[in-house]
Amino acid sequence: MSKIEPRTLKGFRDFLPEDQIQRQKMIEIIRASYETFGFEPLETPALEYAEILTGKYGEEGDKLMYRFRDNGDRDVALRYDLTIPLARVAAQYENEIKKPFKRYQISPVWRAENTQKGRFREFYQCDADIVGSNSLLADAEILALSANTLLALGLKNEDFVIRVNSREIISAFYDSLKLSSEQKSVAIRMVDKIDKIGEDGVREELSKNNFSDSNIKSVLNFATGKLKEGGETKEAFEKLQKIIEKASTLSPKTKFVTDFSIARGLDYYTGMIFETTLIKAPQFGSVMSGGRYDNLIGMFANKTFPAVGTSIGLDRLIAALEELKLIKTEKTVIRALVVNFEESLEKDYLKLVSDLRNAGINTMLYFDTADLKKQLSYANDRGIPFALLYGQNEAKEGLIIVKNLVTGTQEKVKFDEVINYLSIPFKTSK
């Protein structure tokens, strides 16, 4: 039998416990933040009929979709994001869902794109959306939720900026230039890339698409904030300012700034849009973004479903926080290792382990009897903070030696008091 090389696909990863523990802790914090704002959980399938997903993300998005025919010869695709599945759910269960519907979903998505630092082909998104409300308060709450979640993850207000724009402002401005629909689409895409390709890159691309010199100048002035709001954009700008004012009341110290270069590449946005960047790690781009999309759900139903939402790219955010050394790693979830000295004490070990676990203390029993050095070495390598030593002498005294492997200290504790002892917060460094 030939050996099979163990390997993962490019853009896909395994997460060993040390990494996965941190990911799970971050997901728990994000989930708690979303639920604090009154959002409830939703789960959707990884696979959808291809017609549900295609044509919603633009031509580039369709090319990046994992699409195939299944064993039943159905045309299917792995979900590209969590928003389109939400739109399908909102239309499919229209009579069962009360509006406004506030849902969150934390799940993997798949895109066959070029991999780079912080960007993978399988990655997690953490979405929160409000369906069924046109209120500016819904937009403001999404912005405030985004800020609150980053703060809950340990960032400070000065660590990030939420840049806000509006598709209504963008449309009003480009309509005033009398551009063709194709030119308008090109301009929006290129301006959205201004941080990557610079003003010269935008100018070159617009020139290739037959923009006049005056229109190129106007587009660049608009994107860089040199063209003041007014005229065609006045009403949309005032609306955006109201949203930001309400969001600032909900999250007073957060930096919400208008940025007319923000366009969001996805075609389904209709109103407020935003992107969040970390000030000291701008190379990672937006770690949390979203906006209003009032027409998307209507593609699956015969009525309008206003909606607005936010999304964290978990993997990109983790990569950025690691770069900034803001992630505290933990090797294990195990709090105590019960050292296995001899088989004659097995029943005592099992009772101790059972009692600790029933008390909510994550506990492991070393399965094989082995010398103390080997078992303590195992605990140290795993990052387990406590070792519980219980031999014949301790059994006679009804005591357990609790060794703190972080500080190097140890104490004798009564057998029936060890639960209380281990439940007390302990020093995590020497």
Sequence and secondary structure as in RCSB ss.txt:
>XXXX:A:sequence
MSKIEPRTLKGFRDFLPEDQIQRQKMIEIIRASYETFGFEPLETPALEYAEILTGKYGEEGDKLMYRFRDNGDRD
VALRYDLTIPLARVAAQYENEIKKPFKRYQISPVWRAENTQKGRFREFYQCDADIVGSNSLLADAEILALSANTL
LALGLKNEDFVIRVNSREIISAFYDSLKLSSEQKSVAIRMVDKIDKIGEDGVREELSKNNFSDSNIKSVLNFATG
KLKEGGETKEAFEKLQKIIEKASTLSPKTKFVTDFSIARGLDYYTGMIFETTLIKAPQFGSVMSGGRYDNLIGMF
ANKTFPAVGTSIGLDRLIAALEELKLIKTEKTVIRALVVNFEESLEKDYLKLVSDLRNAGINTMLYFDTADLKKQ
LSYANDRGIPFALLYGQNEAKEGLIIVKNLVTGTQEKVKFDEVINYLSIPFKTSK
>XXXX:A:secstr
         TT     HHHHHHHHHHHHHHHHHHHHTT EE    SEEEHHHHTTSSHHHHHHTS EEE TT  E
EEE S SHHHHHHHHHHTTTTS SSEEEEEEEEEE     BTTB SEEEEEEEEEES   HHHHHHHHHHHHHHH
HHTT  GGGEEEEEEEHHHHHHHHHHTT  HHHHHHHHHHHHTHHHHHHHHHHHHHHHTT  HHHHHHHHHHHTT
 S S GGGHHHHHHHHHHHHHHHHHSTTS EEE TT   S TT  SEEEEEEETT GGG  SEEEEE SSTGGGG
SSS   EEEEEEEHHHHHHHHHHTT     S S  EEE    GGGHHHHHHHHHHHHHTT  EEE SS   HHHH
HHHHHHHT  EEEE  HHHHHHTEEEEEETTT  EEEEEGGGHHHHHHS      
